[in-house]
Amino acid sequence: MGSEQHYADEAPVRRVHVDGFWMDPFPVTNERFEQFVHETGYVTTAELTPSASDGQPARPDRQFPGSLVFDPPSMVADLRTPVWWHFRRGADWRHPVGPASSVRGLASHPVVHVSYADALAFAKHYGAMLPTEAEWEFAARGGLDGAEYAWGPSLMPSGKCMANFWQGDFPCHNTLDDGYYRTSPVNAFPANAYGLHDMIGNVWEWTSDWYRPTHPCDKYKDCCTRNPRCDRPEESYDLRPGAAHVPRKVVKGGSHLSAPNYCRRYRPAARQPEPVHASSCHVGFRCIVRATIARV
C-alpha cells in the first residue's frame, strides 16, 4: 500500500492485510441512484440549502442549493489557483452541470454531486458499506502488487487509453484521446484483473477513512497492518488564519479531470482529502459487502 514516488501523503510504502469482501464492479450509476431515490425519497446534500446547524460551512456566497462544477477557463496564470471551479446554483445529481442540464442519456454514467452522507445513505439502504482506503486500494491494484497503475507500469500502454482522465494541457485544452470530456459510461474501459471497472479515472470515489496527511501510527502495530482504518478525523484540518475546520474523508482513484500536468492521482496509491459536506461534478462512489457481514 502507498507509494514513495509521487505525493508525500502516499508514503510510506507499507504492507497491510485486509479480510475478504465483495465490491461493486462499477461506480454507482445515475440509474442505480435514481432507483434509490425512488425507493426512499432521499434528498441529496446538493439539493438542500447549506446550514451551519447541519455542520456545513456557512458561506454567504453559497446560501442556496447547488454544487461545484468544472468550467474550463480560456487561460490560467497559476495552476495553484483553481479558477475553474464554480459553486453553481441548481447543480445536483440530476443536473450535473447546472439547472439546464439533465442525466438523460447518462443512465450508465457514474452519479456525481454526492456528498459522503449521500453515499453512506445509499450503502446503508442496500445493506452495504463504503470501503476503507486499504480495501479500496487493494481492489484497485487487481493483484498487481506495487504496480504504478491498475493495469501495469505504463499510463497508456501502446498508446491506448485505459481510463477516463484528462489528456492535454489542463484545465484549458483536452485532446479527448479517450473520447470523453466529462464522465464516461462505467463500462467504457477495461476491467482490472479483479473484474472491477473505473478504479482509475472517471470519478473520485469516497472511502470511509478520515483523511490525514501522514500515516496515523508512529510504528506498525496490528491496528495499522490488519484491516487498517482511520476512524478519527484529524485534529486540525486547515491551519490558515480564518480557515473553516471541515473534517475530510479520503477519496481515491482520480477523475476525468486528473491530468499529467496537474493532478497525477489516477493511480491506486494516490489519495486526496474531500470535505464531508462537499459535492462536485467529479466525485462518486461504489459499495462493498464484507465477508464477515455476509455470513451473518
C-alpha positions in Angstrom: 0.0 0.0 0.0 1.2 3.5 -0.8 4.0 5.0 -3.0 7.2 6.9 -2.4 7.5 8.2 -6.0 4.7 10.8 -6.2 2.9 12.8 -3.5 4.1 12.9 0.1 0.8 11.8 1.7 1.1 8.4 -0.2 4.2 7.4 1.8 5.5 5.2 3.2 5.1 2.1 1.2 3.7 -0.5 3.7 2.3 -4.0 3.7 -1.2 -4.4 5.1 -3.8 -7.2 5.2 -7.5 -6.8 4.5 -10.1 -9.6 5.1 -12.3 -10.7 2.2 -15.0 -8.5 0.8 -17.2 -8.2 -2.3 -17.1 -4.9 -4.3 -19.4 -3.4 -6.9 -17.8 -3.9 -10.3 -18.8 -0.3 -11.3 -19.2 3.0 -9.6 -22.9 3.6 -8.6 -24.6 4.9 -11.8 -27.3 7.5 -12.3 -29.7 4.7 -13.0 -29.0 3.0 -9.7 -29.1 6.2 -7.7 -32.4 7.2 -9.3 -33.8 3.8 -8.2 -32.6 4.5 -4.6 -34.2 8.0 -4.6 -37.4 6.4 -6.0 -37.5 3.8 -3.2 -36.6 6.2 -0.3 -37.5 9.8 -1.3 -33.9 10.7 -0.4 -32.8 14.3 -0.9 -29.1 14.9 -1.5 -26.9 17.5 0.2 -26.6 19.5 -3.1 -30.4 19.8 -3.2 -30.6 21.5 0.2 -29.6 25.0 1.3 -26.4 24.7 3.3 -26.9 25.2 7.0 -24.4 25.8 9.8 -26.7 23.9 12.1 -26.1 20.8 9.9 -22.3 21.2 10.4 -21.8 22.7 7.0 -19.7 25.8 6.4 -21.9 28.9 6.4 -20.5 30.8 3.3 -22.5 33.9 2.3 -21.9 33.1 -1.4 -23.4 29.6 -1.1 -26.6 30.1 0.7 -28.7 28.2 -1.9 -28.8 24.6 -3.1 -26.0 23.8 -5.5 -22.7 22.1 -6.1 -19.2 22.5 -7.6 -19.0 22.4 -11.4 -15.9 22.5 -13.6 -15.8 25.3 -16.1 -12.7 25.4 -18.3 -11.0 28.8 -18.4 -9.5 30.2 -21.6 -6.2 30.5 -19.9 -4.7 30.3 -16.4 -1.7 32.2 -14.9 -1.2 29.8 -12.0 -2.4 26.2 -11.5 -2.2 26.7 -7.7 -5.3 28.9 -8.0 -8.3 26.7 -9.1 -10.3 29.3 -11.0 -12.1 26.5 -12.9 -14.4 25.6 -10.0 -17.7 27.4 -9.5 -20.4 26.7 -7.0 -23.4 26.6 -9.2 -27.0 27.1 -8.1 -29.1 24.2 -9.1 -26.3 21.8 -9.9 -27.0 18.3 -8.4 -27.1 14.7 -9.4 -30.0 15.2 -11.7 -28.4 18.4 -13.2 -24.7 17.7 -13.4 -23.6 21.0 -15.0 -26.4 23.2 -13.8 -30.2 23.5 -13.8 -30.5 23.5 -17.6 -28.7 20.1 -17.8 -30.0 16.6 -17.1 -28.9 13.0 -16.9 -30.9 12.0 -19.9 -28.7 9.6 -21.9 -26.3 9.3 -18.9 -28.0 6.3 -17.1 -24.8 4.3 -17.3 -22.5 7.2 -16.2 -21.4 7.4 -12.5 -23.6 9.5 -10.3 -21.9 12.8 -9.2 -22.7 15.7 -6.9 -23.0 13.2 -4.0 -21.6 14.1 -0.6 -20.2 11.5 1.9 -23.6 11.4 3.7 -25.4 10.7 0.3 -23.0 7.8 -0.4 -23.4 6.4 3.1 -27.2 6.6 2.9 -27.2 4.7 -0.4 -25.0 2.0 1.0 -27.0 1.6 4.2 -30.2 1.3 2.3 -28.9 -1.8 0.4 -27.2 -3.4 3.4 -23.7 -2.4 2.1 -21.0 -0.1 3.2 -18.2 2.2 1.8 -14.7 0.7 1.6 -11.9 1.7 3.8 -8.9 3.3 2.0 -7.0 0.0 2.3 -9.8 -2.1 0.9 -10.2 0.3 -2.0 -6.5 0.3 -2.8 -6.3 -3.4 -2.6 -9.2 -3.8 -5.0 -7.8 -1.2 -7.4 -4.4 -2.9 -7.7 -6.1 -6.1 -9.0 -3.4 -8.3 -7.7 -0.6 -6.3 -9.3 1.4 -5.6 -6.2 3.4 -2.4 -6.4 2.3 -1.6 -10.0 2.1 2.1 -10.8 -1.4 1.8 -12.4 -4.3 -0.6 -12.1 -3.2 -2.3 -15.3 0.6 -2.2 -15.0 3.6 0.1 -15.2 2.6 2.4 -18.1 -0.2 5.1 -18.2 -1.1 4.4 -21.8 0.3 1.0 -22.9 0.9 1.0 -26.7 -0.8 4.5 -26.8 -4.1 3.1 -25.6 -6.2 5.0 -23.0 -7.1 2.6 -20.2 -9.2 5.1 -18.2 -11.1 8.4 -18.5 -8.6 11.1 -17.5 -7.5 14.5 -18.9 -5.2 14.4 -21.9 -3.7 17.7 -22.9 -3.0 20.9 -21.1 -5.3 21.1 -18.0 -7.5 23.0 -17.5 -7.7 24.7 -20.8 -7.3 22.1 -23.5 -8.4 18.4 -23.5 -7.3 16.4 -26.6 -10.0 13.9 -25.9 -7.8 10.9 -26.8 -10.1 8.8 -24.5 -13.2 10.1 -26.2 -14.8 11.8 -23.2 -14.8 15.4 -21.9 -16.7 14.8 -18.7 -17.8 11.4 -17.3 -18.0 8.2 -19.3 -20.1 5.1 -19.1 -18.8 2.9 -16.3 -18.1 0.0 -18.7 -16.3 2.2 -21.3 -12.8 1.0 -20.3 -11.3 -2.5 -19.5 -11.8 -4.0 -16.0 -8.7 -4.8 -13.9 -7.7 -8.3 -13.0 -10.4 -8.5 -10.3 -13.1 -7.6 -12.8 -13.5 -4.0 -11.5 -14.1 -1.1 -13.9 -13.2 2.6 -13.4 -11.0 2.1 -10.4 -8.9 4.7 -12.1 -10.3 8.0 -13.5 -13.9 8.9 -14.4 -14.8 9.9 -10.8 -13.1 10.1 -7.5 -14.7 7.6 -5.0 -15.5 8.1 -1.4 -13.9 5.9 1.3 -14.9 5.6 4.9 -11.5 6.7 6.2 -10.9 10.1 7.6 -8.0 11.9 5.9 -4.7 12.5 7.5 -1.7 13.7 5.5 0.6 11.2 7.2 0.2 7.6 8.3 -1.7 7.7 11.6 0.6 5.3 13.5 4.2 6.1 14.6 5.0 2.4 14.4 3.5 -0.5 12.5 1.1 -2.2 15.0 -1.8 -4.5 14.5 -4.1 -1.6 14.1 -2.0 -0.4 11.2 -1.4 -3.6 9.3 -4.6 -5.7 9.6 -7.7 -4.1 8.2 -6.3 -0.6 8.8 -8.7 2.3 9.0 -8.6 5.9 10.2 -11.8 6.3 12.2 -10.9 9.6 13.8 -10.7 12.9 12.0 -7.5 14.9 12.1 -7.4 17.4 15.0 -6.6 20.4 12.7 -7.9 20.4 9.2 -6.5 23.8 7.9 -4.1 25.9 9.8 -4.5 29.1 7.7 -6.0 32.1 9.7 -9.7 32.1 9.5 -10.0 28.8 7.6 -13.0 26.7 8.4 -12.3 23.4 10.2 -14.1 21.0 8.0 -13.5 17.2 8.5 -12.4 15.4 5.4 -12.6 11.9 4.1 -10.2 10.1 1.8 -11.3 9.9 -1.9 -9.4 7.6 -4.3 -8.8 6.9 -7.9 -8.6 10.3 -9.6 -11.2 11.5 -12.1 -11.7 12.7 -15.7 -10.1 16.0 -14.5 -6.8 14.3 -13.4 -4.0 15.3 -15.8 -0.3 14.6 -16.2 0.5 18.3 -15.9 -1.7 19.0 -12.8 -3.0 16.0 -10.8 -1.3 12.7 -11.3 -3.6 10.9 -8.9 -5.0 8.4 -11.3 -3.1 5.6 -9.5 -4.1 3.0 -6.8 -1.8 4.6 -4.3 -3.0 8.1 -4.8 -5.3 9.8 -2.3 -7.0 13.1 -1.7 -8.9 14.8 1.1 -12.5 15.7 0.4 -14.7 17.7 2.9 -17.6 15.5 4.1 -20.3 18.0 3.1 -18.7 18.7 -0.4 -20.2 17.6 -3.6 -18.9 18.2 -7.1 -19.1 17.0 -10.7 -16.2 14.6 -10.4 -16.8 12.7 -7.2 -18.9 9.5 -6.9 -18.7 6.1 -5.0 -19.1 2.4 -5.0 -20.1 -0.1 -2.3 -18.7 -3.2 -0.7 -20.0 -6.1 1.4 -17.6 -7.7 3.8 -17.5 -11.4 4.0 -17.9 -11.4 7.8 -21.1 -9.5 7.5 -22.4 -11.5 4.6 -22.2 -14.8 6.6 -24.4 -13.4 9.5 
